[in-house]
Amino acid sequence: MTSYEWIAEWLTPSGDVDEVNFYDRKQDALGSGADQVALTRRVDCEHDGLVSRGYAYLEDGRLPAEFDNGFRIPKRYVKGRPQ
């Protein structure tokens, strides 16, 4: 099963992730005051319990074309569509 959600991350002074919160809507993640916001793609495999995640961090308020694992961002998350 594949699911998508927004995450907001707060960083330590050294740049490590200190805290993460999960959101259904981009606006909520952006309004959280976090240091960085990303869309995550999560794939759960019920057969063996493995989980795969991909991250697409906002850059200047925009998503890149792909997640960091090479999968394309679904059209519904691209600018001009509901987010």
N, C-alpha and C positions, 0 to 999 in steps of 0.2 A: 504494500500500500504506500502511495506517495502522498505527502502532505506538505503544505507550505505555511510558514508563519514568519512574522517579523520579530527580530530580536533587538534589544537595546543593550549596549555594553558600556560599563563604566570601567575606566582604566586606572591603574596605579600610576604614580609618577614615573615609574620605569617603563610603562607601556604594556604591562601585563593586564589581562582581563581580571578585574576584581569582583564584579557582579554582573549578572545577566538576568534580564526579565524578558518574557515572551508576550507577544501581542498579536491579536487578530488583524488589526488595522495599522497601516503605515503611519497615519496621523497620530495615533496613540503612542507609537514607538518614538516618533519625532518629538512629541510633546513631553516626553519623559525627562528630558534634560541630560540624556546619556551622551557619552563621548563619541560613540559611533553606533550606527543603525545598519542592519542587514536584513535581507530576505533569506530565509533558510529553506532548503529543499531536503526533506527527510524521507528516506525510503526504509520501511520496516519489512523484514522478511519473517513472516510468521513461522515458516518451516524450521529455520535454525536460530531465530532470535537475533540475527544480526541487524544493525542499524547503520545506514550510510547517510551522511550529511554533506550538503554543499552549501556554501555561503556566497552571497552576492552583496558586498558592502556598498552602500550609497557613496557616490563620489560627486560632490557639488550638487547633492540632492537627486541624483539620477542613478539608476541601476546600470551596471555593465550589461553587455549582450549575453553573457553566460555566467553561471556559477563557477566557483573556483575548481570544481571537478569536471568542467567541460559541458555540462548540460545547459541548454538554452533556457532563458527566462521565459515563462509562459506569457502569452500576449496580454492576458488580463492584468499583468503587473507593469506592463510597459506604459510610459507616459501617455496620457489621453484616455486611458481606460480606468475603470473603477479599481481602487486599491484599498 
